[in-house]
Every structure is written in C-alpha cells, then in structure tokens.
Amino acid sequence: MAMNIIMWIIFGALAGWIASIIMRTNEEQGAVANIIIGIIGAFIGGFVARTFGGSGVTGFNLGSVIVAILGAVLLLFVIRMFSGRGNTMTR
C-alpha cells in the first residue's frame, strides 16, 4: 500500500513536471503542484485514452507516462483558459 502511494507520487511528479515544461508553467508552480497536476492528469489521460479505445494508465511504464503527460497538458490548458491567461499568441 505504501509503495503504491510512493509510486503515484513519483509518477505524478514526473508527468506534472514534463507537462509544466511543455506548457511553459514550470516557473509558476512548485514540486507539490507538479505532483498534483501529474496525478490528476493521469486520471484525465486515462479516461480520454479509454474513451478512444486505448488502455489508459496501466502502471509505471512508458505508455502510461505518455498518457499521464498528455492528460496533465490538457489539464494545464484548461486551467490556463479559465484563469484568463489563455491568449498565448502574444507571448
């Protein structure tokens, strides 16, 4: 049980960190935000992947990390849209 929690934290940190680099929010958020964004992104990415016939997040493997990163990028995109910083064309 404790090992699963530790793995989710590591998994979330990795996915959230990479997604924050992709979305250029790395300087705005810290390690805890990366973990939270990554874990929520894994759930979102898994849901979207299963909706389109994929396998979602199946463990700590490359496919699952990619799904989690895509979900975290989607989450950061939605957060950016609702926070009023959605106009990225001027940056």
C-alpha distances in whole Angstrom, upper triangle without the diagonal:
4,5,5,7,9,10,11,13,15,15,17,19,20,21,22,24,26,27,28,30,32,32,34,32,30,33,32,28,26,23,21,23,22,18,19,22,20,17,19,21,19,19,23,23,21,23,26,26,25,28,30,29,27,23,21,18,17,14,15,19,22,23,20,21,24,23,21,24,26,25,24,28,29,27,29,32,32,31,34,36,36,36,40,39,39,43,42,45,47,44
4,5,5,6,9,10,11,12,14,15,17,19,20,21,22,25,26,27,29,30,31,32,30,28,30,30,26,23,20,18,21,20,16,18,21,19,16,19,21,19,20,23,24,22,25,28,27,27,30,32,31,28,25,23,19,18,15,15,19,22,23,20,20,24,24,21,23,26,25,24,27,29,27,28,32,31,30,33,36,35,35,39,38,38,42,40,44,45,43
4,5,5,6,9,10,11,12,14,15,16,18,20,21,23,24,25,27,29,30,31,29,27,30,29,26,23,20,19,21,20,16,18,20,18,15,19,20,18,19,22,22,21,24,26,25,25,29,30,29,26,23,21,17,16,13,12,16,19,21,18,18,22,21,19,22,25,23,23,26,28,26,27,31,31,30,33,35,35,35,39,37,38,41,39,43,44,41
4,5,5,6,9,10,10,12,14,15,16,18,20,21,22,24,26,27,28,29,28,26,29,28,25,22,19,18,19,18,14,16,18,15,13,16,17,15,15,19,19,17,20,23,22,22,25,27,26,23,20,17,14,13,10,10,14,17,18,15,16,19,19,16,19,22,20,20,24,25,23,25,28,28,28,30,33,32,33,36,35,35,38,37,41,42,40
4,5,5,6,9,10,10,12,14,15,16,18,20,21,22,24,26,26,27,25,24,26,25,22,20,16,14,16,16,12,13,15,14,11,14,16,14,15,18,19,18,20,23,23,23,26,28,27,24,21,19,15,15,12,12,16,19,20,16,16,20,19,16,19,21,20,19,22,23,22,23,26,26,25,28,31,30,30,34,33,33,36,35,39,40,38
4,5,5,6,8,10,11,12,14,15,16,18,20,21,23,24,25,26,24,22,25,24,21,18,14,14,16,15,11,13,16,13,12,15,17,15,17,20,20,19,22,24,24,25,28,29,29,26,23,20,16,16,13,12,15,18,19,16,15,19,19,16,18,21,20,19,22,24,22,23,27,27,26,28,31,31,31,34,33,33,36,35,38,40,37
4,5,5,6,8,10,11,12,14,15,17,18,20,21,23,24,25,24,22,24,25,21,19,15,15,16,14,11,13,15,12,11,14,15,13,15,18,17,17,20,22,21,22,25,26,25,22,19,17,13,13,9,8,11,14,16,13,12,16,16,14,16,19,18,17,20,22,21,22,25,26,25,28,30,30,30,34,32,32,35,34,37,38,36
4,5,5,6,8,10,10,12,14,15,16,18,20,21,22,23,21,20,23,22,19,17,14,13,14,12,9,10,12,9,7,11,12,10,11,14,15,14,17,19,19,19,22,24,24,20,18,15,11,12,9,9,12,14,15,12,11,15,14,11,13,16,15,14,18,19,17,19,22,23,22,24,27,27,27,30,29,29,32,31,34,36,33
4,5,5,6,9,10,10,12,14,15,16,18,20,20,21,19,18,20,20,16,14,10,9,11,10,6,8,11,9,7,11,12,11,13,16,16,17,19,21,21,22,25,26,26,23,21,18,14,15,13,11,15,16,17,14,13,16,16,13,14,17,16,14,17,19,17,18,22,22,21,23,26,26,26,29,28,28,31,30,33,35,32
4,5,5,6,9,10,10,12,14,15,17,18,20,21,19,17,20,20,16,14,11,11,13,10,8,11,12,9,9,13,13,12,15,17,17,17,20,22,21,23,26,26,26,23,21,18,14,15,12,10,12,14,16,13,11,14,15,12,13,17,16,14,17,20,18,19,22,23,22,24,27,28,27,30,28,29,32,30,33,34,31
4,6,5,6,8,10,11,12,14,16,17,18,20,19,17,20,20,17,16,12,13,13,10,8,10,11,7,7,11,11,9,12,14,13,13,17,18,17,19,22,23,23,19,17,14,11,12,9,7,10,11,12,9,7,11,11,9,10,13,13,12,15,17,16,17,20,21,21,23,25,26,26,29,27,27,30,28,31,33,30
4,5,5,6,8,10,10,12,14,15,16,17,16,14,17,17,14,13,10,10,10,7,4,7,7,4,4,8,8,7,10,12,12,13,16,17,17,19,21,22,23,20,18,15,12,14,12,11,13,13,14,11,9,12,12,8,9,12,11,9,12,14,13,14,17,18,17,19,22,22,22,25,24,24,27,25,29,30,28
4,6,5,6,9,10,10,12,14,15,16,14,12,15,15,12,10,7,8,8,5,4,8,8,6,8,11,11,11,14,15,15,17,19,20,20,22,25,25,26,23,21,18,15,17,15,13,14,15,16,14,11,13,14,11,10,14,13,11,13,16,15,14,18,19,18,20,23,23,23,25,23,24,27,25,28,29,26
4,6,5,6,9,10,11,12,14,15,14,12,16,16,14,12,10,11,11,8,8,11,10,7,10,12,11,11,14,16,14,16,19,19,19,21,24,24,25,21,20,17,14,16,14,11,12,12,13,12,8,10,12,9,8,12,13,11,13,16,15,15,18,20,19,20,23,24,24,26,24,24,27,24,27,29,26
4,6,5,6,9,10,11,12,14,13,12,16,16,14,13,11,12,11,8,8,10,8,5,8,10,8,8,12,12,11,13,16,16,16,18,20,21,22,18,17,14,12,14,13,11,12,11,12,10,6,8,9,6,5,9,9,7,9,12,12,12,15,17,16,18,20,22,22,24,22,22,24,22,25,27,24
4,6,5,6,9,10,10,12,10,9,13,13,10,10,9,9,8,4,6,7,5,4,8,9,8,9,12,13,12,15,17,17,18,20,22,23,24,21,20,17,15,17,16,14,16,15,15,13,10,11,12,8,7,10,9,6,8,11,10,9,13,14,14,15,18,19,18,21,19,19,22,20,23,25,22
4,5,5,6,9,10,10,9,7,11,11,9,9,8,10,9,5,8,10,9,7,11,13,11,13,16,16,15,18,20,20,21,23,25,25,27,24,23,19,17,20,18,16,17,15,17,15,12,12,14,11,9,12,12,9,10,14,13,11,14,17,16,16,20,21,20,22,20,20,22,20,23,24,21
4,5,5,6,9,10,10,9,12,14,12,13,12,14,12,9,11,13,11,9,13,14,11,13,16,16,14,17,20,19,19,22,24,23,25,22,21,18,17,19,18,15,15,13,14,14,10,10,12,10,7,10,11,9,9,13,13,12,14,17,16,16,19,21,21,23,20,20,21,19,22,23,20
4,5,5,6,8,8,8,12,13,11,13,12,14,11,8,11,12,9,8,12,12,9,11,14,13,12,15,17,16,17,20,21,21,23,20,20,17,16,19,18,17,17,15,15,14,11,10,11,9,6,7,9,6,5,9,9,8,10,13,13,13,16,18,17,19,17,16,18,16,19,21,18
4,5,5,6,5,5,9,9,8,10,11,12,10,7,11,12,9,9,13,13,11,14,17,16,15,18,20,19,20,24,24,25,27,24,24,21,19,22,21,20,20,18,19,17,14,14,15,12,9,11,12,8,7,11,10,8,10,13,12,12,15,17,16,17,15,15,17,15,18,19,16
4,6,5,6,5,9,11,11,12,13,15,13,10,14,15,12,12,16,17,14,16,20,18,17,21,23,22,22,25,26,26,28,25,25,22,21,24,23,21,20,18,19,18,15,14,16,14,11,12,14,11,9,13,14,11,13,16,15,14,17,19,18,20,16,16,18,15,18,19,15
4,6,8,9,12,13,13,15,16,18,15,12,15,16,13,13,16,17,14,16,19,17,16,19,21,19,20,23,24,23,25,23,23,21,20,23,23,21,20,17,18,17,14,13,14,13,9,10,12,10,7,11,12,10,10,14,14,13,16,18,18,19,16,15,16,13,16,17,14
4,6,8,11,11,12,14,16,17,14,12,15,16,12,13,16,16,13,16,18,16,16,19,21,19,20,24,24,24,26,24,25,22,21,25,24,23,22,20,20,19,16,15,16,14,11,11,12,10,7,9,10,7,8,11,11,9,12,15,14,15,12,11,13,10,13,15,12
4,6,8,9,10,13,15,17,14,12,16,17,14,15,18,18,16,19,21,20,19,23,24,23,24,27,28,27,30,28,28,25,24,27,27,25,25,22,23,22,19,18,19,17,14,14,16,13,10,13,13,10,11,14,13,11,14,16,15,15,12,12,13,10,13,14,11
4,6,5,7,10,12,14,11,10,14,14,11,13,17,16,15,18,20,19,19,22,24,23,24,27,28,28,30,28,28,25,24,27,26,24,25,23,23,22,19,18,19,17,14,15,15,12,10,13,12,8,10,13,11,10,13,15,13,14,11,12,14,12,15,16,13
4,5,6,8,9,12,10,9,12,14,12,13,16,17,16,18,21,20,20,23,25,24,25,28,29,29,31,29,29,25,24,26,25,23,23,22,23,22,18,18,19,17,14,16,16,13,12,15,14,11,13,16,14,13,17,18,16,18,15,16,18,15,19,19,15
4,6,8,11,13,11,11,15,16,14,16,19,20,19,21,24,23,23,26,28,28,29,32,33,33,35,32,32,29,27,30,29,26,27,25,27,25,22,22,23,20,18,19,20,16,15,18,17,14,16,18,16,14,18,19,16,18,15,17,18,16,19,19,15
4,7,10,12,9,10,14,14,13,15,18,18,17,21,23,22,22,26,27,26,28,31,31,32,34,32,32,28,27,30,29,27,28,26,27,25,22,22,23,20,18,19,19,15,15,17,15,12,14,16,13,12,16,16,13,15,13,15,17,15,19,18,15
4,7,8,6,7,10,11,10,12,15,15,15,18,20,20,20,23,25,25,26,29,30,31,33,30,30,26,24,27,26,24,25,24,25,23,20,21,21,18,16,18,17,13,14,16,14,11,14,16,13,13,17,17,14,17,15,17,19,18,21,21,18
4,6,5,6,9,10,11,12,14,16,16,18,20,21,21,24,26,26,27,30,31,32,34,31,30,26,24,26,25,23,24,24,25,23,20,21,22,18,17,19,18,15,16,18,16,14,17,19,16,16,20,20,18,20,19,21,23,21,25,25,22
4,5,5,6,9,10,10,12,14,15,16,19,20,20,22,24,25,26,28,30,31,32,29,28,24,22,24,22,19,21,21,23,20,17,19,20,16,15,18,18,14,16,19,16,15,19,20,17,18,22,22,20,23,21,23,25,24,27,28,25
4,5,5,6,9,10,11,12,14,15,17,18,19,21,23,24,25,27,29,30,31,29,27,24,21,23,21,20,22,22,23,21,18,20,20,16,16,19,17,14,16,18,16,15,18,19,16,18,21,21,19,23,21,23,26,25,29,29,26
4,5,5,6,8,10,11,12,14,16,16,17,20,21,22,23,25,26,28,30,27,26,22,20,23,21,20,22,22,23,20,17,19,18,15,14,16,15,11,13,15,12,11,15,15,13,14,18,17,16,19,18,19,22,21,25,26,23
4,6,5,6,9,10,10,12,14,15,15,18,20,20,21,24,25,26,27,25,24,20,18,20,19,17,19,18,19,17,14,15,16,12,11,14,13,9,11,14,12,10,14,15,14,15,18,19,18,20,19,20,22,21,24,25,23
4,6,5,6,9,10,11,13,14,15,16,18,20,20,22,24,26,27,24,22,19,16,18,16,15,17,18,18,15,13,15,15,11,12,15,13,10,13,15,13,13,17,17,16,18,21,21,20,23,22,23,26,24,28,29,26
4,5,5,6,8,10,11,12,14,15,17,18,20,21,23,24,26,23,22,18,16,19,17,17,19,19,20,16,15,16,15,12,12,14,12,9,13,14,11,11,15,15,13,16,19,18,18,21,20,21,24,24,27,28,26
4,6,5,6,8,10,10,11,14,15,16,17,20,21,22,24,21,21,17,15,18,17,17,18,18,18,15,13,14,13,10,9,11,9,6,9,10,7,8,11,12,10,13,16,16,15,19,17,18,21,20,24,25,23
4,6,5,6,9,10,10,12,14,15,16,18,19,21,22,19,18,14,12,15,14,13,15,14,15,12,9,11,10,7,7,10,8,6,9,11,9,10,13,14,14,16,18,19,19,22,20,20,23,22,25,27,25
4,5,5,7,9,10,11,13,14,15,17,18,20,21,18,17,13,11,13,13,12,15,15,15,12,11,13,11,8,10,12,9,8,12,13,11,12,16,16,15,18,20,20,20,24,23,23,26,25,28,30,28
4,5,5,6,9,10,11,12,14,15,17,19,20,18,17,13,12,15,15,15,17,18,17,13,13,14,12,8,10,11,8,7,11,10,8,10,13,13,12,15,17,17,18,21,21,20,24,23,27,29,27
4,5,5,6,8,10,10,12,14,15,16,18,16,15,11,10,14,14,14,15,15,14,11,10,10,8,5,7,7,4,4,7,8,6,9,11,11,12,14,16,17,18,21,20,19,22,21,24,27,25
4,5,5,6,8,10,10,12,14,15,16,14,12,8,7,10,11,11,12,13,11,8,8,9,7,4,7,8,6,7,10,10,10,12,15,15,16,18,20,20,22,24,23,22,26,25,28,30,28
4,6,5,6,9,10,11,12,14,15,13,12,9,8,11,12,14,15,16,14,11,11,12,9,7,10,11,7,9,12,11,10,14,15,15,16,19,20,20,22,24,24,23,26,26,29,31,30
4,5,5,6,9,10,11,13,14,13,13,9,10,13,15,16,17,17,14,12,12,12,9,8,10,9,5,8,10,8,8,11,13,12,13,16,17,17,19,22,21,20,23,23,26,28,27
4,5,5,6,8,10,11,12,10,10,7,8,11,13,14,14,14,11,9,10,9,5,5,8,6,4,7,9,8,9,12,13,13,15,17,18,19,21,24,23,21,24,23,26,28,27
4,6,5,6,8,10,10,8,7,4,5,9,11,13,13,13,11,8,10,10,6,7,10,9,8,11,13,12,13,16,17,17,19,21,22,22,24,27,26,25,28,27,29,32,31
4,6,5,6,9,10,9,9,7,9,12,14,17,17,17,14,12,14,13,10,10,13,11,9,12,14,12,13,16,17,16,18,21,21,21,24,26,26,24,27,27,29,32,31
4,6,5,6,9,8,10,8,10,14,16,18,18,17,14,12,14,12,9,10,12,10,8,12,13,10,12,15,15,15,17,19,19,20,23,25,24,22,25,24,27,30,29
4,5,5,6,5,6,5,8,11,14,16,15,14,11,10,12,11,7,10,12,10,9,13,14,12,14,17,17,18,20,22,22,24,26,28,27,25,27,26,29,32,31
4,5,5,5,6,5,9,11,14,17,16,16,13,12,15,14,10,12,15,13,12,16,17,15,17,20,20,20,23,25,25,26,28,30,30,28,30,30,32,35,34
4,6,7,9,9,12,15,18,20,20,20,16,15,17,16,13,15,17,14,13,17,18,15,17,20,20,19,22,24,23,24,27,29,29,26,29,29,31,34,33
4,6,9,10,13,15,19,21,20,19,15,15,17,15,12,15,17,14,14,17,18,15,18,21,20,20,23,25,24,26,28,30,29,27,29,28,30,33,33
4,7,9,12,14,17,20,18,18,14,14,17,16,13,16,18,16,15,19,20,18,20,23,23,23,26,28,27,29,32,33,33,30,32,31,33,37,36
4,6,9,10,14,16,15,14,10,11,14,12,10,13,15,13,13,17,18,17,19,22,22,22,25,27,27,28,31,32,32,29,31,30,32,36,34
4,7,7,11,13,12,12,9,9,12,12,9,12,15,14,14,17,19,18,19,22,23,23,26,28,28,29,31,34,33,31,33,32,34,37,36
4,6,9,12,11,12,8,7,10,10,7,9,12,11,10,13,15,15,16,19,20,20,22,24,25,26,28,30,29,28,30,29,32,35,33
4,6,8,9,10,8,4,8,9,7,7,11,11,10,13,15,15,16,19,20,21,22,24,26,26,28,31,30,28,31,30,32,35,33
4,7,8,10,8,6,9,11,10,11,14,15,14,16,19,19,20,22,24,24,26,28,29,30,32,34,33,32,35,33,36,39,37
4,6,9,9,6,9,12,11,11,14,16,15,16,19,20,20,22,25,25,26,28,30,31,32,35,33,32,35,34,36,39,37
4,7,8,6,7,10,11,10,13,15,15,16,18,20,20,22,24,25,26,28,30,31,32,34,33,32,34,33,35,37,35
4,6,5,6,9,10,11,12,14,15,16,18,20,21,22,24,26,27,28,30,32,32,35,33,32,34,32,35,37,34
4,5,5,6,9,10,10,12,14,15,16,18,20,21,22,24,25,27,29,30,31,33,31,30,32,29,32,34,32
4,5,5,6,9,10,11,12,14,15,17,18,20,21,23,24,26,27,29,30,32,30,29,31,29,31,34,32
4,5,5,6,9,10,10,12,14,15,16,18,20,21,22,24,26,27,28,30,29,28,30,28,31,33,31
4,5,5,6,9,10,10,12,14,15,16,18,20,21,22,24,26,26,29,27,26,28,26,29,31,28
4,5,5,6,9,10,10,12,14,15,16,18,20,21,23,24,25,27,25,24,26,24,26,29,26
4,6,5,6,9,10,11,12,14,15,17,18,20,21,23,24,26,25,23,25,24,26,29,27
4,5,5,6,9,10,10,12,14,15,16,18,20,21,22,24,23,22,25,23,26,28,26
4,5,5,6,9,10,10,12,14,15,16,18,20,21,23,21,20,22,20,23,25,23
4,5,5,6,9,10,10,12,14,15,17,19,20,22,20,18,20,19,21,24,22
4,5,5,6,9,10,11,12,14,15,17,18,20,19,18,21,19,22,25,23
4,5,5,6,8,10,10,12,14,15,16,18,17,16,19,18,21,23,21
4,5,5,6,9,10,10,12,14,15,17,15,14,16,15,17,20,18
4,6,5,6,9,10,11,13,14,16,15,13,16,15,18,20,19
4,5,5,6,9,10,11,12,15,14,13,16,16,19,21,20
4,5,5,6,9,10,10,12,11,10,14,13,16,18,17
4,5,5,6,9,10,11,10,8,11,11,14,16,15
4,5,5,6,9,10,10,9,12,13,16,18,18
4,5,5,6,9,9,9,12,13,17,18,17
4,6,5,6,5,5,9,9,13,14,13
4,6,6,6,4,8,10,13,15,15
4,6,8,7,11,13,16,17,17
4,6,7,11,12,16,16,16
4,5,8,10,13,13,14
4,6,7,11,10,10
4,6,9,10,10
4,6,7,8
4,5,5
4,6
4
